[in-house]
Amino acid sequence: QVQLVESGGGLVQAGGSLRLSCAASGSIFSIIAMGWYRQAPGKQRELVAGITSGGNTDYAKSLKGRFTIYRDNDKNTVYLQMNSLKVEDTGVYYCNGVSDHDADEYDYWGQGTQVTVAK
């Protein structure tokens, strides 16, 4: 089992920045990738960024350059630095962790953190 706890959301003006944190606990040795997804009102959840255990990163094309995902292995925490925020970045941001156990992959999700970008 993996537990994920997000923090760092809030209200910010357009053009501002926020940093989200996702702290992992439990069977962290089994985690092979972590990422951030978001869900805007009335829309489907979408991938924002991901990072593998090897450090490879991936981003939604529309966000690359404004958002950066990185991790602190000592703290078992993944961060999402969000710059130049736009109103359309508003949504609930979820941390995701993928673990590999006996060749089966399992998805874990945090509770979500609200990001609201005001004009």
N, C-alpha and C positions, 0 to 999 in steps of 0.2 A: 504494500500500500504506500501511496505517495500522497502527502498533503501539500497543498499549495495555498499560500496566503498572499493576496495582493494588497498593495497600499500605494498611495501617492496620487490618487485621482483628485479631482476638484474642479473648481471654476477658474477659468483663465480667460483673459482677453485675447482676441484674435491677434496673431503675431507673437504671442507669448510662448513660454516653454513649460513643460511638465516632465517629471521623471517618475515612471512607474516602477515599482519593485515587486518581485515575486519570490518569496522565500519558500524553499522546498524543504520538507522534512519526511521522515519515514525511510522507505527503501530507496534512498537517493542514488545508491550505487547502481541501480537498475535503469536509471534515466538515460535515454539515448538522445533525446532532443527536448527542447523546450521552446515555447513560442508565445506570442501574443495574438489574440484574435479580438475583434471588436464587433459590436452589434449596434447599429443605429436604429432608432425607432422605426418600425415598419419594414425593416430590412433584414436580410439574412446575415448570420454571423460570417465574418470574412477574416482571412489571414492577414495579419499586419506584418509580422516578422517572426523568424525562427532562427534558432541556433542549435547546432548539434553538439554532442559531447566532444567532437573533434574541433569545435570552434568555427565550423562553416556556418555562414549566415545566409539568410534568404529574406527578401522583402517583397511586399506587394509593389508592383512597378510604380504605381502612382505615388507611393510614399517614400521611395528610395531617395535619399538626399536630405530629407527632413527628419526621418526617424532613424535611430540607431539602437540596435539590440546588442547587449554585451552582458557578461556574467562575471561574478566574483566567486570562484570555486571555494575559497576559504569560508565564505558566508553562505554557500549553497543558495545563492540569490542571482536571479536574472533581472536585468533592468531594461527598460525601454525609455530612451531619451527622445522626447518629442519636441521639436523646434518649429518655429514659424507656423504655429497651429492655426487651423482654419475652422470656421464654423462647422463645416462638413466633417470634421474630425470628432464631433460630438458623438458620444455613445458609451456603452458599457464595455469596458476592456477586460478581457478574460485571459488569465494565464493558463497555458496548457502544458502538460508534461506527458511525454511518451516514454513508457518503460518497456523493457524487454525482459520477459521472464519465461525461461524455458522455450525460447523461440516464438513465443506469442507476444504481441504488442498490446499494451493497454494504454488507454487515454485517461488522464486525470485533469480535472478542471478546478480552478479557484472559484471563489464566490463572485468575482467580478468587482470592478471599481468604476465608478461613474466619472467620465470626463465630459465637462461641458465647456464649450468654447463660445464666448459671447462676442457679438459684433463690436 
